[in-house]
Amino acid sequence: MLKVLHDSSANPYRCVRRCEVLLQHLRHQTTTSTSAATHMEDEVLFSAIPEDKDHHYRLITLNRPKALNALNLHMIRHLTRDLNEVSSNPTYPVVVLTGAGNKAFCAGGDIRAVTEAGKVGNRLAKDFFREEYILNHLIGTYKKPFIAVINGITMGGVSYEPPGGQGFMELKRGQGGYGPQGGNALCTPRGQGLMDPQEGKAL
């Protein structure tokens, strides 16, 4: 599923054409399979998809498929740095975010690492949430079209199930006393009749 998080473009034909190019490239990418990260530098992959001779889509791939592409602090910092650089680079008029593998788009934050760090007084927990919300704000106010290609498990800031049965929406955090964050804070209260809060997935 292509989810346009932000697109200031007013040209419908251009939007459709962009989606066609992206889907073609991503279908090819899935057949050539992305190898799982073996070093921290490989946990977020950055590449370019040609749009025309002067412009490219900036493709960002979360590359921790064994961890369902859950974000850690290293990934958050790389994403923030790249998005800030791309925002002022005219070569990249569009940003596309996707996840490696076919199980998950992103399972939210790497809560296990944050919890373990908190137990021993490591400041990772504070840094993680502070920098995560800086990244959330950056994406939410981004000045260029920002497209998320969602397939599979999607946790954290999303509150719907992608069509076709290929997605899983996570709402069970609320049952454990964990308040909704990101997109959930806005969308969850407006989802009456669309979601089963006991099951945590779309009806």
Protein Blocks (a to p, Z undefined) as FASTA:
>chain_A
ZZdfbdcbfbfklmmmmmmmmmmmmmmmmmnopaddfbfklmpccddddfblmbccdddd
ddbfknoopacfklmmmmmmmmmmmmmmmklmbccdddedjkbfbecjafklmmmmmmno
paklmmmmmmmmmmmmmmmmccbdcddddehjdehjacbdcehhlaccdfklmmnopace
hjllmmmmmmgojacfknopaZZ
